[in-house]
Amino acid sequence: MIKKRLFWIMTFIVTVMLVLTLGGCDIGNKSDDDENGNNNGGGGGGINPNITIRNNTGYDIDGWNGGLWIKPSTVASSWGSGLIFGYSDQLDAGASRTFTLSQSLSVNNVYDFRMDGGGFSFRKYGVTVSNGMTITFSTSDLNDGSSQPSIVLQNRSGKAFNSVRIKPTTISDWGGSFGSISNNSDLSITILIPPSNYTVFDIQMESTNPTNTYTKNNVTLSNGMTLIFTSADADNSTIELPVIVIQNSTGYDIDGWNGGLWIKSSTSESWGSGLIFGYSDQLDAGKSRAFSLSQPLSSQNLYDIRLSGGGFNFIKSNVTVTEGMILTFTTSDLSQ
C-alpha cells in the first residue's frame, strides 16, 4: 500500500515537472514563419524578403571577374556590397540562386540590380521587389551604365568639403558620400541613377572648419554638366572674411611672376598687395579660383579688380561685390 502511494506521488511530481518544462519552450511553433522560414503576415512588409536571381545571360557570373550587386533605387553613390563576391562564388549560366535581402520590404522595396560577367554588364533599374519573386537576367538587360549622368563638381567656397552627398529631391535620405573636395579642386562623379528614374536632385557639401553645409536644391542633372559651389551656397552664414570667385576667360594664363590679380576699394588709389603673387601662384586660362578678401565688405561694396597676364591688363571697375559672387574676366575687360 505504501509502495503504491509512493508510486502515484512520484508520478504526479514527474508530470508537474514536465508541464513546467514544456511551458517554457517553443516546440514546433515558428510564430508567423512557415516551414521555409517565410513570414506569412499579410505580404511580409516587416520581413527581409527572399528573392531568386536566374542567370539567362549566357555568361557565367563569378565574384572574381564580375559579380552581382543590388542597391535601393534612390542610392546615387555606390552599388554597395556584392551578393556574389570572391573567386569561388559564382552563378553559372542557366542557373538560379536565392538571396535574402538585408532590409525589410517596409524599409525599401524598389531596387536596382547589376550583374557583370563575360566582360559585359547587365542591369535592371527600379524593380519593385516582393518576397519570393524571381528576377531573370537575359541579354535584353545588357547595359554598360552609360545612361547614368557624369558631372563635375567644383569647390570654390574657400573651404574644404569633407563629404559630398546627392539624392533625388523627393527622397529624404542623403545616402552615402561620394568623397571629399579640397578648396579650388574639382570632383568628377557618376550618378548611379538613370535619368529615366529621377532627374531632379539635391546636392549637399559639408565642411568641418567651420562646420557648415552648402546645398543646391532641385537641380536637373544632365550628362557632362559642371556645378560650381561658392560661399553663397552656405546654408548658415558665417562671420569670416568674404570669398569671391574669379573666372579667367581671357585666354591668357595669369601668374604672379609676369602678372597677377589685385582688388581694391574703388575709392583707393593704390592696388595694394596682389591676391596672386609669386612664380608658382597662377590662374590658368579657362580656370576659376576662390579668393578670400582681406577685409569685410564695406557699406558700399564697390571694388576695382585687375587681372594681368600675357602682357595685358583686364580691369573691372566699380563692381558691387557680394559674398560668393563669380566674376568672369574676358577680353571685353581689356584695359586700354
C-alpha positions as MATLAB code, in Angstrom:
seq = 'MIKKRLFWIMTFIVTVMLVLTLGGCDIGNKSDDDENGNNNGGGGGGINPNITIRNNTGYDIDGWNGGLWIKPSTVASSWGSGLIFGYSDQLDAGASRTFTLSQSLSVNNVYDFRMDGGGFSFRKYGVTVSNGMTITFSTSDLNDGSSQPSIVLQNRSGKAFNSVRIKPTTISDWGGSFGSISNNSDLSITILIPPSNYTVFDIQMESTNPTNTYTKNNVTLSNGMTLIFTSADADNSTIELPVIVIQNSTGYDIDGWNGGLWIKSSTSESWGSGLIFGYSDQLDAGKSRAFSLSQPLSSQNLYDIRLSGGGFNFIKSNVTVTEGMILTFTTSDLSQ';
ca = [
       0.000    0.000    0.000;
       2.793    2.380    0.928;
       4.661    1.487   -2.277;
       1.542    2.202   -4.336;
       1.102    5.628   -2.736;
       4.779    6.462   -3.339;
       4.347    5.435   -6.983;
       1.437    7.842   -7.523;
       3.202   10.642   -5.657;
       6.310   10.276   -7.841;
       4.165   10.086  -10.974;
       2.445   13.356  -10.022;
       5.767   15.118   -9.353;
       7.235   13.997  -12.702;
       4.098   15.126  -14.547;
       4.244   18.598  -12.966;
       7.923   18.981  -13.877;
       7.235   18.041  -17.498;
       4.409   20.554  -17.746;
       6.598   23.341  -16.337;
       9.467   22.447  -18.668;
       7.323   22.308  -21.815;
       5.587   25.541  -20.891;
       8.911   27.421  -21.210;
       9.724   26.053  -24.682;
       8.529   26.807  -28.243;
       8.232   23.383  -29.744;
       7.156   23.275  -33.352;
       5.899   26.874  -33.202;
       7.637   29.232  -35.657;
       5.405   32.165  -34.776;
       4.375   33.611  -38.170;
       7.133   31.769  -40.063;
       6.257   28.801  -42.218;
       8.451   25.733  -42.665;
      10.612   27.672  -45.135;
      11.271   30.492  -42.699;
       8.972   32.924  -44.539;
       6.704   35.301  -42.688;
       3.029   34.867  -43.531;
       1.860   38.176  -42.073;
      -0.075   39.717  -44.954;
       2.575   40.221  -47.645;
       5.613   40.254  -45.398;
       6.207   44.016  -45.175;
       8.249   43.550  -41.999;
      10.461   40.682  -43.133;
      13.699   40.501  -45.054;
      12.491   39.124  -48.395;
      13.942   36.171  -50.270;
      14.457   36.710  -53.998;
      15.737   34.347  -56.664;
      18.134   35.527  -59.375;
      18.100   33.494  -62.591;
      21.061   33.897  -64.945;
      19.873   33.591  -68.549;
      22.560   35.897  -69.930;
      24.591   33.039  -71.380;
      27.610   34.001  -69.281;
      28.910   32.556  -66.028;
      28.945   35.122  -63.215;
      31.609   34.942  -60.541;
      32.992   37.297  -57.927;
      36.468   37.329  -59.439;
      35.815   38.777  -62.908;
      32.355   40.197  -62.268;
      29.629   39.871  -59.681;
      26.083   40.658  -58.648;
      25.037   43.829  -56.841;
      21.796   45.291  -55.544;
      21.056   48.758  -54.161;
      17.989   50.830  -53.305;
      16.938   52.747  -56.436;
      17.401   56.083  -54.638;
      21.088   55.488  -53.790;
      23.267   57.575  -56.111;
      26.784   56.994  -54.781;
      27.524   53.257  -54.606;
      26.371   49.803  -55.675;
      27.204   48.631  -52.160;
      28.402   45.170  -51.195;
      28.159   42.418  -53.767;
      25.779   39.475  -53.402;
      28.331   37.429  -55.349;
      31.969   38.058  -54.470;
      35.259   36.179  -54.314;
      36.847   33.745  -56.759;
      34.821   30.675  -55.741;
      31.458   32.443  -55.508;
      29.511   32.153  -58.749;
      26.219   31.859  -60.597;
      26.627   29.792  -63.738;
      24.800   30.462  -66.991;
      21.296   28.975  -66.812;
      21.417   28.570  -63.026;
      19.362   30.212  -60.297;
      20.201   31.247  -56.765;
      18.185   32.606  -53.844;
      19.312   35.545  -51.721;
      17.885   37.149  -48.584;
      17.941   40.941  -48.727;
      19.321   42.953  -45.818;
      16.293   45.252  -45.467;
      12.628   44.522  -44.916;
      10.082   45.468  -47.555;
       8.648   48.037  -45.157;
      12.005   49.855  -45.251;
      12.553   49.571  -49.002;
      11.026   47.562  -51.831;
      12.380   49.227  -55.000;
      15.872   48.208  -56.081;
      18.407   48.391  -58.886;
      20.264   45.212  -59.893;
      23.595   44.828  -61.674;
      25.150   41.610  -62.940;
      28.616   41.580  -64.552;
      30.182   38.649  -66.391;
      31.889   37.725  -69.645;
      33.123   41.298  -69.981;
      29.549   42.606  -70.070;
      27.236   44.363  -67.637;
      23.522   43.637  -67.270;
      21.287   45.966  -65.283;
      17.707   46.331  -64.119;
      16.519   49.611  -62.632;
      13.525   50.391  -60.445;
      12.443   46.806  -59.718;
       9.612   46.564  -57.174;
      10.590   43.555  -55.053;
       8.202   41.133  -53.391;
       9.012   38.176  -51.164;
       9.744   35.005  -53.142;
       9.897   36.678  -56.566;
      12.254   35.532  -59.334;
      14.281   38.093  -61.263;
      15.603   36.803  -64.574;
      18.573   38.396  -66.335;
      18.911   37.949  -70.095;
      20.790   39.596  -72.955;
      17.975   42.160  -73.195;
      19.311   43.611  -69.908;
      22.696   44.421  -71.459;
      23.589   47.870  -70.081;
      27.029   49.411  -69.517;
      25.712   52.207  -67.303;
      26.310   54.909  -69.911;
      22.800   56.261  -69.296;
      23.888   57.337  -65.820;
      24.945   61.014  -65.887;
      28.527   62.009  -65.099;
      29.011   65.520  -63.724;
      31.827   67.703  -62.391;
      31.536   69.436  -59.021;
      33.777   72.459  -58.429;
      34.557   73.650  -54.919;
      35.131   77.407  -54.933;
      33.818   78.053  -51.432;
      37.104   78.876  -49.733;
      36.622   75.796  -47.500;
      37.453   72.107  -47.831;
      34.462   69.792  -48.183;
      34.821   66.505  -46.323;
      31.672   64.937  -47.782;
      29.621   65.155  -50.978;
      26.079   63.756  -50.963;
      23.449   63.601  -53.685;
      19.856   62.383  -53.511;
      16.675   62.618  -55.578;
      14.767   65.709  -54.455;
      11.705   63.660  -53.498;
      13.738   61.465  -51.103;
      14.729   62.438  -47.543;
      17.714   60.094  -47.088;
      21.021   61.593  -48.303;
      22.703   58.189  -48.583;
      26.473   57.707  -48.771;
      29.175   60.217  -49.641;
      30.976   60.451  -52.980;
      34.147   61.587  -51.213;
      35.756   64.909  -50.366;
      36.880   68.004  -52.312;
      39.568   70.413  -51.197;
      39.159   74.123  -51.884;
      39.698   75.124  -55.539;
      39.505   71.490  -56.640;
      37.112   69.546  -58.875;
      35.462   66.158  -58.406;
      34.132   64.085  -61.299;
      31.366   61.678  -60.296;
      28.800   59.399  -61.902;
      25.262   59.417  -60.531;
      24.235   55.748  -60.296;
      20.637   56.541  -61.183;
      19.474   56.766  -64.818;
      17.522   59.881  -65.852;
      14.504   57.683  -66.601;
      14.127   57.094  -62.832;
      14.935   60.530  -61.383;
      16.061   63.789  -62.987;
      15.865   66.367  -60.179;
      18.373   66.114  -57.344;
      19.600   67.865  -54.210;
      23.369   68.183  -53.776;
      24.991   68.911  -50.425;
      28.591   69.537  -49.377;
      29.775   69.652  -45.778;
      32.739   71.453  -44.240;
      34.099   70.943  -40.738;
      36.288   74.015  -40.317;
      33.928   75.631  -39.559;
      31.073   73.112  -39.587;
      28.598   74.082  -42.284;
      26.654   72.667  -45.194;
      26.378   74.000  -48.731;
      23.267   72.886  -50.595;
      21.798   73.203  -54.071;
      18.197   72.014  -54.300;
      16.047   70.934  -57.239;
      18.927   70.602  -59.693;
      18.088   68.985  -63.033;
      21.197   66.920  -63.766;
      22.416   66.180  -67.267;
      25.412   64.265  -68.509;
      28.592   66.366  -68.697;
      27.297   69.325  -66.697;
      29.503   71.298  -64.291;
      28.251   72.666  -60.972;
      30.222   75.251  -59.023;
      29.794   75.708  -55.271;
      30.696   79.072  -53.754;
      30.365   80.542  -50.281;
      26.974   81.905  -51.383;
      25.662   78.325  -51.236;
      26.331   78.090  -47.480;
      23.228   77.085  -45.522;
      24.399   79.071  -42.491;
      26.010   82.476  -42.875;
      29.484   82.956  -41.405;
      31.291   85.942  -39.915;
      34.522   85.153  -41.726;
      36.113   87.276  -44.414;
      34.117   87.213  -47.658;
      35.066   84.889  -50.514;
      34.713   85.688  -54.227;
      35.414   83.581  -57.301;
      37.465   84.775  -60.279;
      36.869   83.020  -63.609;
      39.703   83.581  -66.096;
      38.160   83.542  -69.571;
      40.670   85.997  -71.058;
      42.549   83.319  -72.976;
      45.767   84.088  -71.095;
      47.395   82.303  -68.169;
      47.784   84.505  -65.100;
      50.698   84.019  -62.728;
      52.370   86.038  -60.009;
      55.678   86.268  -61.872;
      54.650   88.114  -65.047;
      51.282   89.420  -63.878;
      48.828   88.844  -61.084;
      45.461   89.641  -59.542;
      44.656   92.679  -57.451;
      41.500   94.001  -55.781;
      40.992   97.358  -54.110;
      38.247   99.638  -52.910;
      37.097  101.837  -55.780;
      37.938  104.907  -53.682;
      41.555  103.825  -53.146;
      44.416  104.962  -55.363;
      46.753  102.043  -54.632;
      46.254   98.488  -55.883;
      47.938   97.156  -52.755;
      49.038   93.547  -52.330;
      48.203   91.020  -55.012;
      45.907   88.026  -54.477;
      48.058   86.120  -56.969;
      51.772   86.560  -56.401;
      54.982   84.592  -56.797;
      56.232   82.420  -59.649;
      54.255   79.289  -58.748;
      50.975   81.099  -57.992;
      48.719   81.106  -61.025;
      45.243   81.044  -62.556;
      45.322   79.340  -65.933;
      43.146   80.338  -68.867;
      39.687   78.798  -68.623;
      40.016   78.107  -64.882;
      38.369   79.604  -61.820;
      39.573   80.094  -58.271;
      38.186   81.292  -54.924;
      39.870   84.144  -53.067;
      39.263   85.408  -49.530;
      39.238   89.176  -49.279;
      41.439   90.886  -46.720;
      38.627   92.808  -45.015;
      34.833   92.641  -44.548;
      32.703   94.074  -47.297;
      32.186   97.807  -46.821;
      28.813   99.508  -46.803;
      29.346  100.455  -50.441;
      30.981   97.167  -51.514;
      32.411   98.868  -54.608;
      35.703   97.424  -55.760;
      38.085   97.527  -58.682;
      39.599   94.195  -59.794;
      42.619   93.898  -62.051;
      43.869   90.776  -63.805;
      47.235   90.905  -65.611;
      48.679   88.302  -67.941;
      50.114   87.854  -71.422;
      51.287   91.459  -71.315;
      47.716   92.744  -70.942;
      45.627   94.236  -68.155;
      41.989   93.309  -67.663;
      40.094   95.561  -65.274;
      36.602   95.695  -63.820;
      35.773   98.966  -62.070;
      33.110   99.918  -59.517;
      31.957   96.348  -59.035;
      29.379   95.755  -56.306;
      30.909   92.721  -54.622;
      28.715   90.215  -52.776;
      29.559   87.064  -50.826;
      30.404   84.150  -53.112;
      29.894   86.057  -56.352;
      31.572   84.841  -59.545;
      33.471   87.460  -61.557;
      34.273   86.373  -65.103;
      37.062   88.182  -66.934;
      37.034   88.154  -70.744;
      38.753   90.113  -73.499;
      35.970   92.688  -73.165;
      37.622   93.717  -69.877;
      40.886   94.614  -71.675;
      42.154   97.949  -70.386;
      43.443  100.434  -72.972;
];
